[in-house]
Amino acid sequence: MKAKEYNIIVENHADGLYRFILSNIRDEYKAQDIVQDSFDKMWINHESVDFQKAKSFLFRIAYNRIIDVIRHEKRMTNSDEITIRKEDEVLDYKHAELKEIIGNALDKLSEIQRSVVMLRDYEGYTYQEIAQITELTEAQVKVYIFRARQHLKNYIGKFEEVI
């Protein structure tokens, strides 16, 4: 890939990449850092990256970095604090806005389920593109998306009765 093509990738995909990362980690500063890291790594490898596959390459880098950040945060957080925080969130759901409820429902998904659902339903990627980004098979992607949607449907359905 040449510098001109790299700049096209930055122009076309920086916003979508940022939204994807932010929806998964919910921290603007970390999301900005991951976007920057992703573009840095793509530039470092720009000679070996095919322009046609640059978007998948970029999102794969970001996805892997998201997983690293989430794992690091889990190691740093005490499991008791997680339980207390989740119990407090349940009490606040009655008064939460729909966006918050959906965000909380997404938080209940596993890392991989949240990522594939966001890539598919929020960013509009095909199953094949998601498989390339996450290094899963298309069948695995479909299963994860199906299960995540079922969980979201059940979770959000319960709160419709409360609200």
N, C-alpha and C positions, 0 to 999 in steps of 0.2 A: 504494500500500500504506500502511496506517495503522500507527501505533506498536504497536498490539495485535497486528496480523498479523506485523509484524517480530519481535516477541518470540516468537511461535509458531514462526517460521522458526528463530530462534536455538535455542529449546528442542529442536526436532525434528531439526535438521540439523548442529548444531555438532560433535557427536561423530563422525558419519559423514564430515564434511568434514575433520576433523583426521586421521582414519584414512587417508583417501584421500591427503592431502598427505604425511603421514608415510611412507606406503608408497612414495611416489615420490621423496622427497628424503632420508629416513632421518636427519633431524636434528630432534630434538624442539623446540629453540628456534626454528629457522627455520619449522617447521611451525606452531608457536603464533603466530609473527609473521604468517604468511600467512593463517591463520584470522582473526586480528584485522583485518588489512588488507582481507580479503574482506568481512567484516561491515561495516567502516567504509565501503567503497565502496558496498555495498548500501544502507546508511543514507543516504549522500549522495544516492543516486539513488532513494530509496524512493518518491518521489511518481510517478516514471515507471515503476516496476516493478509489473507485475501480480502479485498474490498467487499466482495459479495457476502462474506461471512463475518464481517467486522462487527455487526450488530450482535450476533449470537456470541461472538468472542467477548465483547464488552460486557454483556449481561452475565455471561458465565463468570467472568472475573468478579463482578459485583456480587453475584450470588454467593460465590465462595467466600468472599470477604464478609458478607452478612452472616454467614454461618459461623465464621471465626469470631466475630464480635459477639454474637449471641452465646456461643459456647464460653467465651471468656467471661461474659457477664454472669452466666449461670454459676461458674466457679466462684465468682466474687460475691454472690448473693447467698445469704444464709437461707436454707430451705424453710425455716420457721417464719422468716419475714415474708416469704412468698405466700405461704398459707394464710397468714394474717391479712396481707394485702388483698388476696382474692376474696376472703370472707367479707372484708369491708366493701369491696366492689359490688358484691351481691346486694347489699343493703342500699347502695346508691343507684342501682339500675332502675328502680321505680321512677326516679326523677331525671334520669338521663335522657338526652336527646337521642333520636334514632341513630345519628352518626356515631355517637359514643357507644350505643348498644352494638352496632355492627363492628366497631373497632374492638370492643371487648370480646365479641364472638370470635373475631379473627385471632385475637390473642389466645383463645382457648385451643386453637388448632396447633398441630405440631409444626415445627419449622418448615418442613417440606410441604405439608398441605397448604400452609399459608402462602408460601412462595408460588406454588403452581397455580393456586386459585387467583392470586394477584396477577400473575403473568397472563393467565387466560382471560379472566373476566375484567380486569382493570386495564391491562396494557394491550389486550387483544391478540396475543401471540397464538399461533397454531400449536396443536399438540406436538408436531414434529419440532418446531422451534423450541418449545419448552423442554422437550427431551434433549435437545442439543445443549441448551443452557444448563440444565440440571444434571446432565450425564445419566439420565434414566432412559428406559425404553418408553416408547409411546404407550404401550399397554400399562406400564406402571404409572405414567402421568395420568392417564384416564382414570385409573383406579383411585389414585390420590385425590383427584378433582372430584370424582363422584362421592367419595367418603367425606371429603371436606364440605361439599355442598349439603349432604345429608345432615351432617353435624350442625351446620349453620341454620338449616331449615328447622331442625328440632329446637335448637337453642333460641332462635329469634321467635319461633312460634310460641314458646312458653311465655315470653315476655309480652307478646300481644295480648294474652289473657290477663296479665297483670296490669297493663296500661289500659 
